[in-house]
Amino acid sequence: MDFLSIFKEAFTGSMESVFTIAKIVIPLMIVMEVLKDLNVLDKLSDFLKPISKILGISKESTFPLIIGLFLGLAYGAGVIIKSVKDGDLRKRDLYLLIIFLVACHSVIEDTLIFVAIGANGWLLLGFRIIIAVVLTSLVARHIDKILIKSNNEIKKEVKE
């Protein structure tokens, strides 16, 4: 195989992946806007308020959290980026959301894959959720101090 054929195969494979993600993310964004206009997201966020309180995130973070949790990082990223651009997520919420999703994302697909190779799905799922909740809750207690310190360091560097 020469370099050109390798490049062509990589490019084609990448574009197929991008289009596959777009086929899911774009309709998801449309559904998200419709749900937002119908105030369904507000009702869902109110219903999930106890969970968002435990994690230390705002109620606006719950929809991106659910998408990332069940559909995975690639699809959740589209919703998260849109929420940030719309101004629905503060920096604090964004960090906490990402921390949670790093530990626990795509729970259905990942769990089924590991069950297929012999893992205990309930144990795996329970462990992932517990780790994500504990980790996110711990960071939530200290993130404001971290963000303030980070902002002060950036301001100090800008002045220099």
C-alpha positions as CSV (number, residue, x, y, z in Angstrom):
1,M,0.0,0.0,0.0
2,D,1.3,3.4,-0.9
3,F,0.9,6.6,1.1
4,L,-1.9,7.9,-1.1
5,S,-4.1,4.8,-0.7
6,I,-3.6,4.9,3.1
7,F,-4.5,8.6,3.3
8,K,-7.6,7.9,1.1
9,E,-8.7,5.1,3.3
10,A,-8.2,7.1,6.5
11,F,-10.0,10.1,5.1
12,T,-12.9,8.0,3.8
13,G,-13.2,6.2,7.2
14,S,-13.1,9.5,9.1
15,M,-15.8,11.1,6.9
16,E,-18.0,8.1,7.3
17,S,-17.7,8.4,11.1
18,V,-18.4,12.2,11.0
19,F,-21.5,11.6,8.9
20,T,-22.7,8.8,11.2
21,I,-22.3,11.0,14.2
22,A,-24.0,13.9,12.4
23,K,-27.0,11.7,11.5
24,I,-27.6,11.3,15.2
25,V,-26.4,14.6,16.7
26,I,-28.3,16.9,14.3
27,P,-31.7,15.3,14.9
28,L,-30.9,15.3,18.6
29,M,-30.2,19.0,18.5
30,I,-33.5,19.6,16.8
31,V,-35.3,17.5,19.4
32,M,-33.5,19.4,22.1
33,E,-34.7,22.7,20.7
34,V,-38.3,21.5,20.4
35,L,-38.2,20.1,24.0
36,K,-36.7,23.4,25.2
37,D,-39.5,25.4,23.4
38,L,-42.2,23.1,24.9
39,N,-40.6,23.5,28.4
40,V,-40.2,19.7,28.6
41,L,-36.5,20.1,29.4
42,D,-37.5,22.3,32.4
43,K,-39.9,19.6,33.6
44,L,-37.2,16.9,33.1
45,S,-34.7,19.1,34.9
46,D,-37.0,19.7,37.8
47,F,-37.7,15.9,38.1
48,L,-33.9,15.3,38.1
49,K,-33.1,18.1,40.5
50,P,-32.1,15.7,43.4
51,I,-29.5,14.2,41.1
52,S,-28.2,17.5,39.9
53,K,-28.0,18.7,43.6
54,I,-25.9,15.6,44.6
55,L,-23.6,16.3,41.6
56,G,-23.4,20.0,42.3
57,I,-24.6,20.9,38.8
58,S,-27.3,23.3,37.6
59,K,-30.6,22.0,36.3
60,E,-29.6,23.1,32.8
61,S,-26.8,20.5,32.9
62,T,-29.1,17.5,33.3
63,F,-30.2,17.1,29.7
64,P,-26.6,17.0,28.4
65,L,-25.7,14.7,31.2
66,I,-28.5,12.2,30.3
67,I,-27.5,12.3,26.6
68,G,-23.8,11.6,27.4
69,L,-24.8,9.0,30.0
70,F,-26.9,6.9,27.6
71,L,-25.6,7.8,24.1
72,G,-21.9,8.3,24.9
73,L,-19.3,11.0,24.6
74,A,-19.4,11.6,20.8
75,Y,-23.2,12.3,20.8
76,G,-23.2,14.0,24.2
77,A,-20.4,16.3,23.0
78,G,-22.7,17.8,20.4
79,V,-25.4,18.6,23.0
80,I,-22.8,19.9,25.4
81,I,-21.2,22.2,22.8
82,K,-24.7,23.5,21.8
83,S,-25.6,24.1,25.5
84,V,-22.3,26.0,26.0
85,K,-22.9,28.1,22.9
86,D,-26.5,28.9,24.0
87,G,-25.1,30.0,27.3
88,D,-27.0,27.3,29.3
89,L,-23.9,25.9,30.9
90,R,-21.6,27.8,33.2
91,K,-17.9,26.9,33.3
92,R,-18.4,25.2,36.7
93,D,-21.3,23.0,35.3
94,L,-19.2,22.2,32.2
95,Y,-16.3,20.9,34.2
96,L,-18.5,18.9,36.5
97,L,-20.4,17.4,33.6
98,I,-17.3,16.4,31.8
99,I,-15.8,14.8,35.0
100,F,-19.0,12.8,35.5
101,L,-19.1,11.7,31.9
102,V,-15.4,10.7,31.8
103,A,-16.1,8.2,34.5
104,C,-19.6,7.1,33.4
105,H,-20.8,7.5,29.8
106,S,-22.6,5.3,27.2
107,V,-23.8,3.1,30.0
108,I,-26.0,0.9,27.8
109,E,-23.6,0.2,25.0
110,D,-20.5,-0.2,27.1
111,T,-22.2,-2.4,29.6
112,L,-23.6,-4.7,26.9
113,I,-20.2,-5.0,25.3
114,F,-18.6,-6.1,28.5
115,V,-21.5,-8.4,29.4
116,A,-21.0,-10.1,26.0
117,I,-17.4,-10.9,27.0
118,G,-18.4,-12.3,30.4
119,A,-18.5,-9.3,32.8
120,N,-21.2,-8.8,35.4
121,G,-23.2,-6.0,33.9
122,W,-24.9,-4.9,37.1
123,L,-21.6,-4.8,39.0
124,L,-19.9,-2.9,36.2
125,L,-22.8,-0.4,35.8
126,G,-23.1,0.1,39.6
127,F,-19.4,0.6,40.1
128,R,-19.2,3.2,37.2
129,I,-22.2,5.2,38.5
130,I,-20.9,5.2,42.1
131,I,-17.4,6.3,41.0
132,A,-18.8,9.0,38.8
133,V,-21.1,10.4,41.5
134,V,-18.5,10.3,44.2
135,L,-15.8,11.9,42.0
136,T,-18.1,14.6,40.7
137,S,-19.5,15.4,44.2
138,L,-15.9,15.7,45.6
139,V,-14.8,18.0,42.8
140,A,-18.0,20.0,43.1
141,R,-17.1,20.9,46.7
142,H,-13.8,22.4,45.6
143,I,-14.2,23.5,42.1
144,D,-15.1,27.1,42.9
145,K,-11.8,27.6,44.6
146,I,-10.0,26.0,41.7
147,L,-11.7,28.1,39.1
148,I,-11.0,31.3,41.1
149,K,-7.4,30.4,41.5
150,S,-7.2,29.6,37.8
151,N,-8.8,32.9,36.8
152,N,-6.4,34.8,39.1
153,E,-3.4,33.1,37.5
154,I,-4.6,33.9,34.0
155,K,-5.2,37.5,34.9
156,K,-1.7,37.7,36.5
157,E,-0.1,36.3,33.3
158,V,-2.1,38.7,31.1
159,K,-0.8,41.7,33.2
160,E,2.8,40.5,32.8
